């Protein structure tokens, strides 16, 4: 089955709107992710699955060429491990630095932006230079290996 580009893009837009609406409803209904025996309490999980399926189908027929986005995707991916490792402790640290009088949503925005900013800075000196570090490690291993070979002969 082949969908048109317009249909694919429409499905993408519908999926994004579905995700936003589901998130708003889940937030205002007091939903928390967890286990429940109540099947009706699991609706956000089903909505997330539907959202992912629609987005995948829509994107595959949208006519968007992934090769056009490779540069910036790789740039962001160059900080993903740093973000994964540092986001929670960094967020907790920044949360502790902020005064209690800040509005909750403003506080959350400040934490998210700070975590992303600090992560990008740390990644610039660490994760993005992994090829340089790999070269140093390989050179060190070669040096150790030659010393071992020299003493074992």
PyMOL commands that set and color helices and strands:
alter all, ss='L'
color gray80, all
select helices_A, chain A and resi 5-28+39-61+66-68+70-77+80-97+104-125+127-152
alter helices_A, ss='H'
color red, helices_A
deselect
rebuild
show_as cartoon
